[in-house]
Amino acid sequence: MTPAVRREAVAHLVKTYRMSERRARSVIGADRSTIRCRSSRPDDAELRERLRTLAGERRRFGYRRLHVLLRQEGHVVNRKKAQRLYREEGLSVRKRRGRSAIARWVEDYNAARPHSALGYQTPMEYAAKLTAMGDRVHATEPLRRSPIAPSAQRRQIHPRTPVTDG
């Protein structure tokens, strides 16, 4: 049981059965500090709502990618907190459903979806950075190796001529 649930249970016993707090705590098995001390954690209602909304839009994203999306929107949250909220909200990666969504899916995939292989950038952002680099990319073209392996050099075998004494 979570501390909040234990607090509620003790309060219920005290109110309903007119029990002392000490007796109610012993019945529940809760410490005094658990009942008396309140959490100093800020209310995360807005962040939880946004996390649920993003998880509904992005059914196949886990807490890590949703964390990246939250950070891109300007929410200050670390990965562990995103994971805790994700778990507390009962969210999970859902199975794929049939796509109705190809042009829309392609647009989403290229314009809005962060890719971990691209440093959590969208392909459009990544392409824009490459385009901005301009001439530096083209200058490296001659330095690239051919994707085809070079042919092996044939060894030239010279027939040995017998050495004569002479």
C-alpha positions in Angstrom: 0.0 0.0 0.0 1.2 3.5 -0.8 1.5 6.1 2.0 -1.5 8.0 0.7 -3.7 4.9 0.9 -2.5 4.2 4.4 -3.3 7.8 5.5 -6.8 7.4 4.0 -7.3 4.1 5.8 -6.2 5.5 9.2 -8.5 8.5 8.7 -11.4 6.2 7.8 -10.9 4.1 10.9 -10.6 7.2 13.2 -13.7 8.8 11.7 -16.0 5.8 11.3 -15.1 3.6 14.3 -14.0 6.5 16.6 -10.6 4.8 17.1 -7.5 6.6 18.3 -4.9 7.4 15.7 -2.4 5.2 17.5 -4.8 2.2 17.5 -5.7 2.8 13.8 -2.0 2.9 12.9 -1.3 -0.3 14.7 -4.3 -2.0 12.9 -3.1 -0.9 9.5 0.6 -1.4 10.3 1.6 2.2 9.4 4.4 4.3 11.0 3.6 7.6 12.7 5.8 9.5 10.2 3.9 8.0 7.3 0.6 9.2 8.7 1.7 12.6 10.0 4.1 13.8 7.2 2.7 15.0 4.0 4.5 14.8 0.6 6.3 17.9 -0.5 6.1 16.8 -4.1 4.6 19.4 -6.5 1.3 18.6 -8.3 2.1 17.1 -11.7 -1.5 17.1 -13.0 -0.6 19.1 -16.1 2.4 16.9 -16.9 0.4 13.8 -16.3 -2.4 15.0 -18.7 0.1 15.8 -21.4 1.9 12.4 -21.0 -1.5 10.7 -21.3 -2.3 12.7 -24.4 1.0 12.0 -26.1 0.7 8.3 -25.2 -2.7 8.3 -26.8 -1.4 9.9 -30.0 1.8 7.8 -30.1 0.6 4.3 -29.1 3.9 2.6 -29.9 6.1 5.0 -27.9 7.4 4.0 -24.5 8.3 6.3 -21.7 11.7 7.1 -23.2 10.5 8.6 -26.4 7.6 10.3 -24.7 10.1 11.8 -22.3 12.0 13.2 -25.4 8.7 14.7 -26.7 8.0 16.3 -23.3 11.4 17.8 -23.2 11.0 19.2 -26.8 7.8 20.8 -25.7 9.6 22.6 -22.9 8.6 20.5 -19.9 11.4 20.2 -17.4 11.4 16.6 -16.4 14.1 13.9 -16.1 13.8 10.4 -17.4 13.1 8.8 -14.0 10.2 11.1 -13.3 8.8 10.4 -16.8 9.1 6.7 -16.1 7.4 7.0 -12.7 4.5 9.0 -14.1 4.2 6.7 -17.1 3.9 3.7 -14.7 1.6 5.4 -12.2 -0.8 6.4 -15.0 -1.0 2.8 -16.1 0.4 3.5 -19.6 2.0 0.9 -21.8 3.2 0.4 -25.3 0.1 -0.8 -27.2 -0.1 -3.2 -30.1 -0.1 -2.0 -33.7 -3.4 -1.6 -35.3 -4.2 -1.5 -39.1 -3.1 1.5 -41.0 -5.7 3.4 -42.9 -2.9 6.4 -42.2 -0.2 5.9 -45.3 0.3 9.6 -46.5 -0.4 10.8 -42.9 1.9 8.2 -41.4 4.7 9.2 -43.8 4.3 12.8 -43.0 4.3 12.1 -39.3 7.3 9.8 -39.6 9.4 12.4 -41.4 8.2 15.6 -39.8 7.2 14.9 -36.2 8.6 11.6 -35.0 12.0 11.8 -33.2 14.4 9.0 -34.3 16.9 7.7 -31.8 19.5 7.0 -34.5 19.4 10.7 -35.5 20.0 11.9 -32.0 16.2 12.2 -31.3 15.7 14.5 -34.2 13.1 14.2 -36.9 14.4 13.3 -40.4 13.4 16.8 -41.6 15.5 18.5 -38.8 18.4 16.2 -39.6 18.2 16.9 -43.3 18.0 20.6 -42.6 21.2 20.5 -40.6 22.9 18.6 -43.4 21.7 21.1 -46.0 22.9 23.9 -43.8 26.4 22.4 -43.8 26.3 22.7 -47.6 29.7 22.7 -49.3 31.4 20.8 -46.5 29.2 17.7 -47.3 30.0 17.9 -51.0 33.7 18.4 -50.4 33.9 15.0 -48.7 32.4 13.2 -51.7 35.8 12.4 -53.4 37.1 11.0 -50.1 34.5 8.4 -49.8 35.4 4.9 -50.7 33.7 2.9 -53.3 31.1 0.5 -51.9 32.5 -2.2 -54.2 35.6 -3.9 -53.1 38.6 -3.5 -55.4 39.6 -6.5 -57.4 42.5 -8.5 -56.1 45.8 -7.9 -57.8 47.1 -10.9 -59.7 50.4 -12.1 -58.7 52.8 -12.4 -61.5 54.7 -15.6 -61.4 58.0 -15.5 -63.2 59.2 -18.9 -64.2 62.5 -19.7 -62.7 65.3 -20.3 -65.1 67.7 -23.0 -64.0 71.1 -21.6 -63.0 73.9 -23.1 -65.0 77.5 -23.1 -64.0 79.3 -21.8 -66.8 
